[in-house]
Amino acid sequence: MGTKVVHTRGDITLVTGVIGADTHIVGNRILSMALEEAGFKVVALGALTPADEFIKAAIETAADGIMVSSLYGQGELDCRGFRELCIEAGLNDILLYVGGNLVVGKQDWADVEARYVDMGFDRAFANGTRVEEVIDTLDEDFAARAGGIA
């Protein structure tokens, strides 16, 4: 599956959801609503979403990115192997984002972020990241891929 050329936010489809056994949906819902309001097409899967459901939804909707949320601290376990599952499904070039309270306890964010990037995520967002920062980052990432967002 090749990279789809996108030029506006309305051309970009994002799959959002809360991975694993996590029931913390409020932040993910706020993010999904803000992304829709900003003009992105959003496929919101909700809470308690297994990794393979993100991938199935991405295939079915020809999504450009997957945004995984985790707030209960077990994101490392739930997200391990996620990029490999995408590659196995033919989603080699899909942008992967993860955010929330991704680890148990206080850990240096730079170390946490590096672990998620090593797992194959393009970006990791710390708990409390403002929606505007996420949208700005998406604009930058998709513009870099497509030569500009109109």
N, C-alpha and C positions, 0 to 999 in steps of 0.2 A: 504494500500500500504506500503510495508516494505522498509527499507533503502537498497538501492542498494550499493553493495560493489564496490568501485572504487580504482584503483591502479595507474593510470597515469592521467595526465591532459587530454589526449585524450579520456579517459573514462568518463569525466565530462562534462555534458551539462548544460549550463547556459542560462536562458532567461533574456534578457536585454530590457529596454525600459524606456520611460519618461511617468510618470503617469499623469492622469487627463487632465486638459486643458492646460498643459504646452507644449510650442512649442520649448523649448531650447534643441536642439538635438546635438549640436557640441560636448560637453563633453561626452555625452553618446556614440556617434559614435567613438570618440577617444578611450574610454574605451573598447568598443566592439572589435575594430580592434586590440588593444593591447592584449586582452584576446585571440583572435584567433591566433595572432602571437605567443603567449606563449604556444599554443597547446590545449587550451580549445575548445570545441564545443560550438558555440554561436548562439542562436536564437534571432536576433535583431528585436524588434517590432517597433522601431522608436518612434516618438513623439505622443502626444495626445492619449495615450493608457489607456483605462479603466481598472480598477483592474481585472475584470473578464477575460479580454483578456490575461493578464499575466498567469492566472491560467489555462485557456484553452490551451495555448501554452505549459505550463509546463506538462500538462497531455498528450497532443498529442506527445510530444517529450521525455517523461519519464525523464524530467529535474531533475537535482540534486540540483539546486539552482535558485533563482530568484533575479535579481539585479534591483532594482527600483531607478530611478533617478528623482529628482525634483529640479528645479532651480528657480521657480518663487515664492517661499516662502510659498506656500500653501500645502506642503507635508503632514503636520499633518492632514489636512482635507481629502486629497486624500488617505492617507494610513490607516486611522482609519478603523479597522475591517478587515484588509488584512489577518492576520493570521487566523482569524475565517473563512474567505472565503476559505482559503487553506484547513483547517481542514474539512469543509463541503464537499469539493471536494475530500477528501481522501488523501490529501497531508500533512499528519500530521507531517512528519519528514523532509520536504524540508527545506533547509537552505534559509533564507531570509536576504537580504542585502538592505540597502537604503543609498543613498548618494546625496550630492549636497548642495544647499542653502535651507535647509529644513524648515526654519522659517522666519517670517518677522522681520526685525530689528536685532540689536545686542543682542544676548542672550548668556549666558554662555554655552559653548559647552557640558560640562559634564551634564548639566540639559537637553539639547536638546537630547543628546545621550540616557540618562536614559528614557526619554519619549518614544523614538522609541523602545527601548528594552522592555519597559513595554507594548507596542503595539504588541509585539511578533516578532520583528525583531531580528535576531541573532547578527547583527552588523550594526552600523550606521557610515558612513564616512562623515567627515566635507568637506565642499566645499574647493577645492584646494588640497585634498589628492592626492598624487602622485600615478600613475598607478602601480608602482613597489610595493608600500605598499599594495595596494589592492590584487595584485597577491600573495605576500607573505602571506597575511592573508588567502586567499583562500587555498593556499597550506597547511597552518597550520590546518585550519578547516576540510578540506577533509582528511588530514592525520590522524587527531584525530578520525575521523569516520571510516576510512578504514584500519588503521594500517600502513599507510605509502604511500607516493607518490613516484613512481619510477622515 
